[in-house]
Amino acid sequence: MFPSSQPAALLVHGLGGTEYDLGNLGRHLSDAGIVTRIPLLPGHGGKPEDLLGIGHEAWIATVTAAYRELRRKHRVVHLAGFCLGALIALEVAKREQHRDRLVLLSPPLFLDGWSLPRNKFLRHVVYRMGSLADRMRLPEAEPFGIKNERVRGLIRARFSRGDGFHYPYVPLSSIRTVDELRTKIKKNLGRLDCDTLIVHAREDEVTSLRSARYIAGHLGGHVDLLELNDSYHMIMVDNERQRVLERTQRFLCAGGARPAAPSPQAHWVDSALAV
């Protein structure tokens, strides 16, 4: 059986999140003729404690398996990820010698955003204190990565209702796992030779533009860097979400897909969050 000529895209969500991290990206790409898959990372979709004991290799293995399955069925397979998902997509792309297109949304290669405490480096001390990192919780707090006040209010309401769209906190040990992944990702970035789009907000409160610029400067292939002026970390659901959707769609369609027909500006923040 020959692989399909219809392109596919594998999308990866962020730490503590689900497909909602990606806003309407999956539907938007499907409308453009791209088959999309969004695997649920190990430790996600249940309760925060499910993250305990989950290493970054488990996340990478899940995405790699999904990537190889799509590769068997499609000639073109794009990769895209948000936050942690961007780091995982980047590492999978390196290991699989990815040659189609890669999209990195708010990649947190460095934890240096404006909202983080100055003593954040002390987490490395806690990592060495046995199980203390498992017991310490890092709660989701205002502004929830969102600059838009109306959308922020919808997020606040969903957390209050206990909706399962995102964990209310993550164990500190999960940040240790991401730190380990960051160290691994920096190695051999120049060997990755594919067209890459990086989208990052200048006011990202979690990770500054240093992350995006570092990655852009070390990749081997052609890189487009889109810097946003009116968003925080959650760029797929914030003020410039439509711009991010359209830019991502154009980038991936240029790598193999038909353009999407114009559609009403409907976003999951306007529908699912309001439920």
PAVEXLUM-342564 format. One record per atom (N, C-alpha, C): residue number from 1; residue in three letters; atom name; x, y, z. Coordinates in steps of 0.2 Angstrom, whole numbers. Layout:
! PAVEXLUM-342564
  resi  resn  name   east  north     up
   NUM   ALA    CA      X      Y      Z
...
//
This chain:
! PAVEXLUM-342564
  resi  resn  name   east  north     up
     1   MET     N      4     -6      0
     1   MET    CA      0      0      0
     1   MET     C      4      6      0
     2   PHE     N      3     11     -5
     2   PHE    CA      7     17     -5
     2   PHE     C      5     22     -1
     3   PRO     N     10     26      2
     3   PRO    CA      8     32      7
     3   PRO     C      3     37      3
     4   SER     N     -1     40      7
     4   SER    CA     -6     45      4
     4   SER     C     -2     51      2
     5   SER     N     -4     54     -3
     5   SER    CA     -1     61     -5
     5   SER     C     -4     66     -1
     6   GLN     N     -9     65      3
     6   GLN    CA    -12     70      7
     6   GLN     C     -7     71     13
     7   PRO     N     -5     77     14
     7   PRO    CA     -1     78     20
     7   PRO     C     -4     78     27
     8   ALA     N      0     76     32
     8   ALA    CA     -2     75     39
     8   ALA     C      2     80     43
     9   ALA     N      0     81     49
     9   ALA    CA      3     85     54
     9   ALA     C      2     82     61
    10   LEU     N      7     82     64
    10   LEU    CA      7     79     71
    10   LEU     C      8     85     76
    11   LEU     N      3     86     80
    11   LEU    CA      3     92     85
    11   LEU     C      4     89     92
    12   VAL     N      8     93     96
    12   VAL    CA     10     91    102
    12   VAL     C      8     97    107
    13   HIS     N      4     95    113
    13   HIS    CA      2    100    118
    13   HIS     C      7    101    123
    14   GLY     N      6    106    127
    14   GLY    CA     11    108    132
    14   GLY     C     10    104    139
    15   LEU     N     15    106    144
    15   LEU    CA     15    103    150
    15   LEU     C      9    104    154
    16   GLY     N      5     99    157
    16   GLY    CA     -1     99    161
    16   GLY     C     -7    101    157
    17   GLY     N     -6    101    150
    17   GLY    CA    -12    103    146
    17   GLY     C    -15     97    142
    18   THR     N    -18     99    137
    18   THR    CA    -22     94    132
    18   THR     C    -22     98    125
    19   GLU     N    -26     95    121
    19   GLU    CA    -26     98    114
    19   GLU     C    -29    105    115
    20   TYR     N    -32    107    120
    20   TYR    CA    -35    114    120
    20   TYR     C    -29    119    120
    21   ASP     N    -23    117    122
    21   ASP    CA    -17    122    122
    21   ASP     C    -16    124    115
    22   LEU     N    -18    120    110
    22   LEU    CA    -17    122    103
    22   LEU     C    -23    126    100
    23   GLY     N    -28    128    104
    23   GLY    CA    -33    131    101
    23   GLY     C    -37    128     96
    24   ASN     N    -38    131     90
    24   ASN    CA    -41    129     84
    24   ASN     C    -36    126     79
    25   LEU     N    -30    125     81
    25   LEU    CA    -25    124     76
    25   LEU     C    -27    117     72
    26   GLY     N    -29    112     76
    26   GLY    CA    -30    105     73
    26   GLY     C    -36    106     68
    27   ARG     N    -41    109     69
    27   ARG    CA    -47    110     65
    27   ARG     C    -45    115     59
    28   HIS     N    -41    120     60
    28   HIS    CA    -39    124     55
    28   HIS     C    -35    121     50
    29   LEU     N    -30    116     52
    29   LEU    CA    -26    113     47
    29   LEU     C    -31    107     44
    30   SER     N    -35    104     47
    30   SER    CA    -40     99     44
    30   SER     C    -44    103     38
    31   ASP     N    -46    109     39
    31   ASP    CA    -50    112     34
    31   ASP     C    -45    114     28
    32   ALA     N    -39    114     29
    32   ALA    CA    -34    116     24
    32   ALA     C    -32    109     20
    33   GLY     N    -35    104     22
    33   GLY    CA    -33     97     19
    33   GLY     C    -27     94     22
    34   ILE     N    -25     95     28
    34   ILE    CA    -20     92     32
    34   ILE     C    -23     87     37
    35   VAL     N    -21     81     37
    35   VAL    CA    -23     76     42
    35   VAL     C    -20     78     48
    36   THR     N    -23     79     54
    36   THR    CA    -20     80     60
    36   THR     C    -21     75     65
    37   ARG     N    -16     74     69
    37   ARG    CA    -16     70     75
    37   ARG     C    -13     74     81
    38   ILE     N    -16     73     87
    38   ILE    CA    -14     76     93
    38   ILE     C    -14     71     99
    39   PRO     N     -8     67     99
    39   PRO    CA     -8     62    105
    39   PRO     C     -8     65    112
    40   LEU     N    -10     62    116
    40   LEU    CA    -10     64    123
    40   LEU     C     -4     61    127
    41   LEU     N      0     66    129
    41   LEU    CA      6     64    132
    41   LEU     C      5     60    139
    42   PRO     N     10     55    140
    42   PRO    CA      9     51    146
    42   PRO     C      9     56    152
    43   GLY     N      5     54    157
    43   GLY    CA      4     58    163
    43   GLY     C     -1     64    162
    44   HIS     N     -4     64    157
    44   HIS    CA     -9     70    155
    44   HIS     C    -16     67    154
    45   GLY     N    -21     72    155
    45   GLY    CA    -28     70    154
    45   GLY     C    -31     67    160
    46   GLY     N    -28     66    166
    46   GLY    CA    -31     63    172
    46   GLY     C    -30     68    178
    47   LYS     N    -25     67    182
    47   LYS    CA    -24     71    188
    47   LYS     C    -17     73    188
    48   PRO     N    -15     79    191
    48   PRO    CA     -8     81    191
    48   PRO     C     -3     75    194
    49   GLU     N     -5     72    199
    49   GLU    CA     -1     66    202
    49   GLU     C      1     61    196
    50   ASP     N     -3     61    191
    50   ASP    CA     -1     56    186
    50   ASP     C      6     57    182
    51   LEU     N      8     64    183
    51   LEU    CA     14     66    180
    51   LEU     C     21     63    184
    52   LEU     N     19     61    190
    52   LEU    CA     25     59    195
    52   LEU     C     28     52    192
    53   GLY     N     34     52    191
    53   GLY    CA     38     47    188
    53   GLY     C     38     46    181
    54   ILE     N     35     51    177
    54   ILE    CA     35     51    170
    54   ILE     C     42     55    168
    55   GLY     N     46     52    164
    55   GLY    CA     52     55    161
    55   GLY     C     51     58    154
    56   HIS     N     55     62    152
    56   HIS    CA     55     65    145
    56   HIS     C     55     60    140
    57   GLU     N     59     54    141
    57   GLU    CA     59     49    136
    57   GLU     C     52     46    135
    58   ALA     N     48     46    140
    58   ALA    CA     41     43    139
    58   ALA     C     37     48    134
    59   TRP     N     38     54    135
    59   TRP    CA     35     59    131
    59   TRP     C     37     58    124
    60   ILE     N     44     58    123
    60   ILE    CA     47     57    116
    60   ILE     C     45     51    113
    61   ALA     N     44     45    117
    61   ALA    CA     42     39    114
    61   ALA     C     35     39    111
    62   THR     N     31     42    115
    62   THR    CA     24     43    113
    62   THR     C     23     47    106
    63   VAL     N     27     52    106
    63   VAL    CA     26     57    100
    63   VAL     C     30     53     94
    64   THR     N     36     50     95
    64   THR    CA     39     46     90
    64   THR     C     35     41     87
    65   ALA     N     31     37     91
    65   ALA    CA     27     32     89
    65   ALA     C     21     34     84
    66   ALA     N     19     40     86
    66   ALA    CA     13     43     82
    66   ALA     C     16     46     76
    67   TYR     N     22     48     76
    67   TYR    CA     26     51     70
    67   TYR     C     27     46     65
    68   ARG     N     30     40     67
    68   ARG    CA     31     34     63
    68   ARG     C     25     31     60
    69   GLU     N     19     31     64
    69   GLU    CA     13     29     61
    69   GLU     C     11     33     55
    70   LEU     N     11     40     56
    70   LEU    CA      9     44     51
    70   LEU     C     14     43     45
    71   ARG     N     20     42     46
    71   ARG    CA     25     42     41
    71   ARG     C     23     36     36
    72   ARG     N     21     30     39
    72   ARG    CA     19     24     35
    72   ARG     C     13     26     31
    73   LYS     N      9     31     33
    73   LYS    CA      3     32     29
    73   LYS     C      3     38     24
    74   HIS     N      8     43     26
    74   HIS    CA      8     49     22
    74   HIS     C     15     50     20
    75   ARG     N     15     53     14
    75   ARG    CA     22     55     11
    75   ARG     C     25     61     14
    76   VAL     N     20     66     16
    76   VAL    CA     22     72     20
    76   VAL     C     20     72     27
    77   VAL     N     24     73     32
    77   VAL    CA     22     73     39
    77   VAL     C     25     79     42
    78   HIS     N     21     84     44
    78   HIS    CA     24     90     47
    78   HIS     C     24     89     55
    79   LEU     N     28     93     58
    79   LEU    CA     28     92     66
    79   LEU     C     27     99     69
    80   ALA     N     23    100     74
    80   ALA    CA     21    106     77
    80   ALA     C     20    105     84
    81   GLY     N     22    110     89
    81   GLY    CA     21    109     96
    81   GLY     C     21    115     99
    82   PHE     N     18    116    105
    82   PHE    CA     17    122    109
    82   PHE     C     20    120    116
    83   CYS     N     24    125    118
    83   CYS    CA     28    125    124
    83   CYS     C     32    118    125
    84   LEU     N     30    114    130
    84   LEU    CA     34    108    131
    84   LEU     C     33    104    124
    85   GLY     N     27    104    121
    85   GLY    CA     26    101    115
    85   GLY     C     31    103    109
    86   ALA     N     33    110    109
    86   ALA    CA     38    112    105
    86   ALA     C     45    109    106
    87   LEU     N     47    108    112
    87   LEU    CA     53    105    114
    87   LEU     C     53     98    112
    88   ILE     N     47     94    113
    88   ILE    CA     47     87    111
    88   ILE     C     47     86    103
    89   ALA     N     43     91    100
    89   ALA    CA     43     90     93
    89   ALA     C     50     92     90
    90   LEU     N     54     96     93
    90   LEU    CA     61     98     91
    90   LEU     C     65     92     92
    91   GLU     N     65     88     97
    91   GLU    CA     69     83     99
    91   GLU     C     67     77     94
    92   VAL     N     61     76     93
    92   VAL    CA     59     70     89
    92   VAL     C     61     72     81
    93   ALA     N     61     78     79
    93   ALA    CA     63     80     73
    93   ALA     C     71     78     72
    94   LYS     N     74     80     77
    94   LYS    CA     82     78     77
    94   LYS     C     83     71     76
    95   ARG     N     79     67     80
    95   ARG    CA     81     60     81
    95   ARG     C     78     56     74
    96   GLU     N     73     59     71
    96   GLU    CA     70     55     66
    96   GLU     C     72     58     59
    97   GLN     N     77     63     59
    97   GLN    CA     80     66     53
    97   GLN     C     74     69     49
    98   HIS     N     70     73     52
    98   HIS    CA     64     76     50
    98   HIS     C     66     80     44
    99   ARG     N     62     80     38
    99   ARG    CA     64     84     32
    99   ARG     C     58     88     30
   100   ASP     N     52     87     33
   100   ASP    CA     46     91     31
   100   ASP     C     46     97     36
   101   ARG     N     41    100     37
   101   ARG    CA     41    107     40
   101   ARG     C     39    106     48
   102   LEU     N     42    111     51
   102   LEU    CA     42    110     59
   102   LEU     C     40    117     61
   103   VAL     N     35    117     66
   103   VAL    CA     32    123     69
   103   VAL     C     33    123     76
   104   LEU     N     37    128     79
   104   LEU    CA     38    128     86
   104   LEU     C     34    134     89
   105   LEU     N     30    133     94
   105   LEU    CA     25    139     96
   105   LEU     C     27    140    104
   106   SER     N     30    145    105
   106   SER    CA     32    147    112
   106   SER     C     37    142    115
   107   PRO     N     42    140    112
   107   PRO    CA     47    135    114
   107   PRO     C     51    138    120
   108   PRO     N     50    134    126
   108   PRO    CA     53    137    132
   108   PRO     C     60    134    133
   109   LEU     N     65    135    129
   109   LEU    CA     72    133    130
   109   LEU     C     75    136    136
   110   PHE     N     73    142    138
   110   PHE    CA     75    145    144
   110   PHE     C     69    147    148
   111   LEU     N     70    146    155
   111   LEU    CA     65    149    159
   111   LEU     C     67    155    162
   112   ASP     N     65    161    158
   112   ASP    CA     67    167    160
   112   ASP     C     62    173    158
   113   GLY     N     56    171    159
   113   GLY    CA     50    176    157
   113   GLY     C     50    180    163
   114   TRP     N     46    186    162
   114   TRP    CA     46    191    167
   114   TRP     C     42    190    173
   115   SER     N     37    184    173
   115   SER    CA     33    183    179
   115   SER     C     37    178    183
   116   LEU     N     42    175    182
   116   LEU    CA     46    170    186
   116   LEU     C     50    173    191
   117   PRO     N     50    170    197
   117   PRO    CA     54    173    203
   117   PRO     C     61    173    201
   118   ARG     N     65    178    204
   118   ARG    CA     72    179    203
   118   ARG     C     76    173    206
   119   ASN     N     73    169    211
   119   ASN    CA     76    164    214
   119   ASN     C     74    157    211
   120   LYS     N     72    157    205
   120   LYS    CA     70    151    201
   120   LYS     C     76    146    201
   121   PHE     N     82    149    201
   121   PHE    CA     88    144    200
   121   PHE     C     88    139    206
   122   LEU     N     85    141    212
   122   LEU    CA     85    137    218
   122   LEU     C     81    130    217
   123   ARG     N     77    130    211
   123   ARG    CA     74    123    210
   123   ARG     C     79    118    209
   124   HIS     N     85    119    207
   124   HIS    CA     90    114    206
   124   HIS     C     93    111    212
   125   VAL     N     92    115    217
   125   VAL    CA     94    113    224
   125   VAL     C     89    108    227
   126   VAL     N     82    110    226
   126   VAL    CA     77    106    228
   126   VAL     C     77     99    224
   127   TYR     N     79     99    218
   127   TYR    CA     79     93    214
   127   TYR     C     83     87    218
   128   ARG     N     88     90    222
   128   ARG    CA     93     85    225
   128   ARG     C     90     83    232
   129   MET     N     84     85    234
   129   MET    CA     82     83    240
   129   MET     C     77     78    240
   130   GLY     N     79     72    238
   130   GLY    CA     74     66    238
   130   GLY     C     68     68    234
   131   SER     N     62     66    238
   131   SER    CA     56     66    235
   131   SER     C     52     73    236
   132   LEU     N     56     78    238
   132   LEU    CA     53     85    240
   132   LEU     C     50     88    233
   133   ALA     N     54     87    228
   133   ALA    CA     52     89    221
   133   ALA     C     45     86    219
   134   ASP     N     44     80    221
   134   ASP    CA     37     77    220
   134   ASP     C     32     80    224
   135   ARG     N     33     82    230
   135   ARG    CA     28     85    234
   135   ARG     C     27     92    233
   136   MET     N     31     96    230
   136   MET    CA     30    103    229
   136   MET     C     26    104    223
   137   ARG     N     21    109    223
   137   ARG    CA     17    110    218
   137   ARG     C     18    117    215
   138   LEU     N     18    118    209
   138   LEU    CA     18    124    205
   138   LEU     C     11    125    202
   139   PRO     N      7    130    205
   139   PRO    CA      0    131    203
   139   PRO     C      0    135    197
   140   GLU     N     -5    134    193
   140   GLU    CA     -7    139    187
   140   GLU     C    -10    145    190
   141   ALA     N     -7    151    189
   141   ALA    CA     -9    157    192
   141   ALA     C    -10    162    187
   142   GLU     N    -13    168    189
   142   GLU    CA    -14    174    185
   142   GLU     C     -7    176    182
   143   PRO     N     -6    178    176
   143   PRO    CA    -12    179    171
   143   PRO     C    -13    173    167
   144   PHE     N    -11    167    169
   144   PHE    CA    -13    161    165
   144   PHE     C    -10    161    158
   145   GLY     N     -5    165    157
   145   GLY    CA     -1    165    150
   145   GLY     C     -5    169    145
   146   ILE     N    -10    173    147
   146   ILE    CA    -15    176    143
   146   ILE     C    -16    183    144
   147   LYS     N    -15    187    139
   147   LYS    CA    -15    195    140
   147   LYS     C    -22    197    139
   148   ASN     N    -26    194    135
   148   ASN    CA    -33    196    134
   148   ASN     C    -37    195    140
   149   GLU     N    -40    200    143
   149   GLU    CA    -43    199    150
   149   GLU     C    -50    195    149
   150   ARG     N    -53    196    144
   150   ARG    CA    -60    192    143
   150   ARG     C    -58    184    143
   151   VAL     N    -53    183    139
   151   VAL    CA    -51    176    138
   151   VAL     C    -48    173    145
   152   ARG     N    -45    177    148
   152   ARG    CA    -42    176    155
   152   ARG     C    -48    174    160
   153   GLY     N    -53    178    159
   153   GLY    CA    -59    177    164
   153   GLY     C    -62    170    162
   154   LEU     N    -62    168    156
   154   LEU    CA    -65    162    154
   154   LEU     C    -61    156    157
   155   ILE     N    -54    157    156
   155   ILE    CA    -49    152    159
   155   ILE     C    -50    151    167
   156   ARG     N    -51    157    170
   156   ARG    CA    -52    157    177
   156   ARG     C    -58    153    179
   157   ALA     N    -64    154    175
   157   ALA    CA    -70    151    177
   157   ALA     C    -69    143    176
   158   ARG     N    -66    141    171
   158   ARG    CA    -65    134    169
   158   ARG     C    -61    131    175
   159   PHE     N    -56    134    177
   159   PHE    CA    -52    132    183
   159   PHE     C    -56    131    189
   160   SER     N    -61    136    190
   160   SER    CA    -65    136    196
   160   SER     C    -70    130    196
   161   ARG     N    -72    128    190
   161   ARG    CA    -77    123    189
   161   ARG     C    -73    116    189
   162   GLY     N    -67    116    189
   162   GLY    CA    -63    110    189
   162   GLY     C    -63    106    182
   163   ASP     N    -64    110    177
   163   ASP    CA    -64    107    170
   163   ASP     C    -57    104    169
   164   GLY     N    -57     98    165
   164   GLY    CA    -51     95    164
   164   GLY     C    -47     97    158
   165   PHE     N    -47    103    156
   165   PHE    CA    -44    106    150
   165   PHE     C    -36    107    152
   166   HIS     N    -34    108    158
   166   HIS    CA    -28    109    160
   166   HIS     C    -27    108    167
   167   TYR     N    -21    105    169
   167   TYR    CA    -20    104    176
   167   TYR     C    -20    110    180
   168   PRO     N    -22    111    186
   168   PRO    CA    -22    117    190
   168   PRO     C    -15    118    193
   169   TYR     N    -11    113    193
   169   TYR    CA     -4    113    195
   169   TYR     C      0    108    193
   170   VAL     N      7    108    193
   170   VAL    CA     11    102    191
   170   VAL     C     16    101    196
   171   PRO     N     18     95    198
   171   PRO    CA     24     94    203
   171   PRO     C     30     97    200
   172   LEU     N     34    100    205
   172   LEU    CA     41    103    203
   172   LEU     C     45     98    199
   173   SER     N     44     91    201
   173   SER    CA     48     86    198
   173   SER     C     47     86    190
   174   SER     N     41     88    188
   174   SER    CA     40     88    181
   174   SER     C     44     94    178
   175   ILE     N     45     99    181
   175   ILE    CA     49    105    179
   175   ILE     C     57    102    178
   176   ARG     N     58     98    183
   176   ARG    CA     65     95    182
   176   ARG     C     66     90    176
   177   THR     N     60     87    174
   177   THR    CA     60     83    168
   177   THR     C     61     87    162
   178   VAL     N     58     93    162
   178   VAL    CA     58     98    156
   178   VAL     C     65    101    156
   179   ASP     N     68    102    162
   179   ASP    CA     75    105    162
   179   ASP     C     80     99    159
   180   GLU     N     79     93    160
   180   GLU    CA     83     88    158
   180   GLU     C     82     88    150
   181   LEU     N     76     89    148
   181   LEU    CA     75     89    140
   181   LEU     C     78     95    137
   182   ARG     N     78    101    140
   182   ARG    CA     81    107    138
   182   ARG     C     89    105    136
   183   THR     N     92    102    141
   183   THR    CA     99    101    140
   183   THR     C    100     97    134
   184   LYS     N     96     92    134
   184   LYS    CA     97     87    128
   184   LYS     C     96     90    121
   185   ILE     N     91     95    121
   185   ILE    CA     89     98    115
   185   ILE     C     94    102    112
   186   LYS     N     98    105    116
   186   LYS    CA    103    110    114
   186   LYS     C    109    107    110
   187   LYS     N    109    100    111
   187   LYS    CA    115     96    107
   187   LYS     C    113     95    100
   188   ASN     N    117     97     95
   188   ASN    CA    117     95     88
   188   ASN     C    111     98     85
   189   LEU     N    109    104     87
   189   LEU    CA    103    107     83
   189   LEU     C    105    109     76
   190   GLY     N    111    110     75
   190   GLY    CA    113    111     68
   190   GLY     C    112    106     63
   191   ARG     N    111    100     65
   191   ARG    CA    110     94     61
   191   ARG     C    103     93     58
   192   LEU     N     99     97     61
   192   LEU    CA     92     97     59
   192   LEU     C     91    102     53
   193   ASP     N     90     99     48
   193   ASP    CA     90    103     41
   193   ASP     C     83    103     38
   194   CYS     N     78    107     41
   194   CYS    CA     71    107     38
   194   CYS     C     69    114     39
   195   ASP     N     64    116     35
   195   ASP    CA     61    122     36
   195   ASP     C     57    123     42
   196   THR     N     58    128     46
   196   THR    CA     55    129     53
   196   THR     C     52    136     54
   197   LEU     N     46    136     57
   197   LEU    CA     43    142     59
   197   LEU     C     43    142     66
   198   ILE     N     45    148     69
   198   ILE    CA     45    149     76
   198   ILE     C     41    155     78
   199   VAL     N     36    154     82
   199   VAL    CA     32    159     84
   199   VAL     C     32    161     92
   200   HIS     N     34    167     94
   200   HIS    CA     35    168    101
   200   HIS     C     33    175    102
   201   ALA     N     30    176    108
   201   ALA    CA     28    183    110
   201   ALA     C     33    187    114
   202   ARG     N     34    193    112
   202   ARG    CA     39    197    115
   202   ARG     C     38    198    123
   203   GLU     N     31    197    125
   203   GLU    CA     29    198    132
   203   GLU     C     28    191    135
   204   ASP     N     31    186    132
   204   ASP    CA     30    179    135
   204   ASP     C     32    179    143
   205   GLU     N     28    178    147
   205   GLU    CA     29    178    154
   205   GLU     C     33    172    157
   206   VAL     N     34    167    153
   206   VAL    CA     37    161    155
   206   VAL     C     44    160    152
   207   THR     N     45    162    146
   207   THR    CA     51    161    142
   207   THR     C     52    167    137
   208   SER     N     57    170    138
   208   SER    CA     59    176    134
   208   SER     C     60    174    127
   209   LEU     N     61    180    123
   209   LEU    CA     63    179    116
   209   LEU     C     70    175    115
   210   ARG     N     74    175    120
   210   ARG    CA     80    172    120
   210   ARG     C     79    165    117
   211   SER     N     74    161    120
   211   SER    CA     73    154    118
   211   SER     C     72    154    110
   212   ALA     N     68    158    107
   212   ALA    CA     66    157    100
   212   ALA     C     72    159     96
   213   ARG     N     76    165     98
   213   ARG    CA     81    167     94
   213   ARG     C     87    162     95
   214   TYR     N     88    159    101
   214   TYR    CA     93    154    101
   214   TYR     C     92    148     96
   215   ILE     N     86    145     96
   215   ILE    CA     84    140     92
   215   ILE     C     85    142     85
   216   ALA     N     83    148     83
   216   ALA    CA     83    150     76
   216   ALA     C     90    151     74
   217   GLY     N     95    153     78
   217   GLY    CA    102    154     77
   217   GLY     C    106    148     76
   218   HIS     N    103    142     79
   218   HIS    CA    107    136     79
   218   HIS     C    104    130     75
   219   LEU     N     98    131     72
   219   LEU    CA     96    126     67
   219   LEU     C    100    126     61
   220   GLY     N    100    120     57
   220   GLY    CA    103    120     51
   220   GLY     C     99    122     45
   221   GLY     N     93    122     45
   221   GLY    CA     89    123     40
   221   GLY     C     86    130     40
   222   HIS     N     82    132     35
   222   HIS    CA     79    139     35
   222   HIS     C     74    140     40
   223   VAL     N     74    146     44
   223   VAL    CA     70    147     49
   223   VAL     C     66    154     48
   224   ASP     N     60    154     49
   224   ASP    CA     56    160     49
   224   ASP     C     54    161     57
   225   LEU     N     55    167     59
   225   LEU    CA     54    169     66
   225   LEU     C     49    174     66
   226   LEU     N     43    173     69
   226   LEU    CA     37    178     70
   226   LEU     C     37    180     77
   227   GLU     N     38    186     78
   227   GLU    CA     38    189     85
   227   GLU     C     31    193     86
   228   LEU     N     28    191     91
   228   LEU    CA     21    194     92
   228   LEU     C     22    200     97
   229   ASN     N     17    205     96
   229   ASN    CA     18    211    100
   229   ASN     C     12    211    105
   230   ASP     N      7    207    105
   230   ASP    CA      1    208    109
   230   ASP     C     -2    202    112
   231   SER     N      3    197    115
   231   SER    CA      1    191    118
   231   SER     C      6    189    123
   232   TYR     N      4    185    128
   232   TYR    CA      8    182    132
   232   TYR     C     10    175    130
   233   HIS     N     11    170    135
   233   HIS    CA     13    163    133
   233   HIS     C      9    159    128
   234   MET     N      2    159    130
   234   MET    CA     -3    155    127
   234   MET     C     -5    158    120
   235   ILE     N     -1    158    116
   235   ILE    CA     -2    162    109
   235   ILE     C     -7    159    105
   236   MET     N     -9    153    106
   236   MET    CA    -14    150    102
   236   MET     C    -21    152    104
   237   VAL     N    -22    155    110
   237   VAL    CA    -29    157    112
   237   VAL     C    -29    165    115
   238   ASP     N    -23    168    113
   238   ASP    CA    -23    175    116
   238   ASP     C    -25    180    110
   239   ASN     N    -23    186    111
   239   ASN    CA    -25    192    106
   239   ASN     C    -23    190     99
   240   GLU     N    -18    187     98
   240   GLU    CA    -15    186     91
   240   GLU     C    -16    179     88
   241   ARG     N    -21    176     91
   241   ARG    CA    -22    169     89
   241   ARG     C    -24    168     82
   242   GLN     N    -28    172     79
   242   GLN    CA    -30    171     72
   242   GLN     C    -24    172     68
   243   ARG     N    -19    177     69
   243   ARG    CA    -13    178     66
   243   ARG     C     -9    172     66
   244   VAL     N     -8    169     72
   244   VAL    CA     -4    163     73
   244   VAL     C     -7    157     68
   245   LEU     N    -14    156     69
   245   LEU    CA    -17    151     65
   245   LEU     C    -15    152     57
   246   GLU     N    -17    158     55
   246   GLU    CA    -16    159     48
   246   GLU     C     -9    158     46
   247   ARG     N     -4    161     50
   247   ARG    CA      3    160     48
   247   ARG     C      5    153     48
   248   THR     N      3    149     53
   248   THR    CA      5    142     53
   248   THR     C      2    138     47
   249   GLN     N     -4    140     46
   249   GLN    CA     -7    136     40
   249   GLN     C     -4    138     33
   250   ARG     N     -2    144     32
   250   ARG    CA      1    146     26
   250   ARG     C      8    142     26
   251   PHE     N     12    142     31
   251   PHE    CA     18    139     31
   251   PHE     C     18    131     30
   252   LEU     N     13    128     33
   252   LEU    CA     12    121     32
   252   LEU     C      9    119     25
   253   CYS     N      5    123     23
   253   CYS    CA      2    122     16
   253   CYS     C      7    123     11
   254   ALA     N     12    127     12
   254   ALA    CA     18    128      7
   254   ALA     C     22    122      7
   255   GLY     N     21    118     12
   255   GLY    CA     25    112     12
   255   GLY     C     21    106     10
   256   GLY     N     15    107      7
   256   GLY    CA     11    102      4
   256   GLY     C      4    101      7
   257   ALA     N     -1    105      4
   257   ALA    CA     -8    105      6
   257   ALA     C    -12    110      2
   258   ARG     N    -18    110      2
   258   ARG    CA    -22    115     -2
   258   ARG     C    -24    120      3
   259   PRO     N    -24    127      1
   259   PRO    CA    -26    132      5
   259   PRO     C    -33    131      8
   260   ALA     N    -34    133     14
   260   ALA    CA    -41    133     17
   260   ALA     C    -46    138     14
   261   ALA     N    -52    136     14
   261   ALA    CA    -57    141     12
   261   ALA     C    -58    146     18
   262   PRO     N    -60    152     16
   262   PRO    CA    -61    157     22
   262   PRO     C    -66    155     26
   263   SER     N    -66    155     33
   263   SER    CA    -71    153     37
   263   SER     C    -72    158     43
   264   PRO     N    -78    158     46
   264   PRO    CA    -79    163     52
   264   PRO     C    -74    162     57
   265   GLN     N    -72    167     60
   265   GLN    CA    -67    167     66
   265   GLN     C    -70    165     72
   266   ALA     N    -70    158     72
   266   ALA    CA    -72    155     78
   266   ALA     C    -66    152     82
   267   HIS     N    -66    152     88
   267   HIS    CA    -60    150     92
   267   HIS     C    -63    146     98
   268   TRP     N    -59    141    100
   268   TRP    CA    -61    137    106
   268   TRP     C    -62    141    112
   269   VAL     N    -59    147    113
   269   VAL    CA    -59    151    119
   269   VAL     C    -66    154    119
   270   ASP     N    -69    155    113
   270   ASP    CA    -76    158    112
   270   ASP     C    -82    153    113
   271   SER     N    -80    146    113
   271   SER    CA    -85    141    113
   271   SER     C    -84    136    119
   272   ALA     N    -79    132    118
   272   ALA    CA    -78    127    123
   272   ALA     C    -77    130    130
   273   LEU     N    -73    136    130
   273   LEU    CA    -72    139    137
   273   LEU     C    -78    142    140
   274   ALA     N    -83    143    136
   274   ALA    CA    -89    146    138
   274   ALA     C    -94    141    141
   275   VAL     N    -93    135    140
   275   VAL    CA    -98    129    142
   275   VAL     C    -98    129    149
//
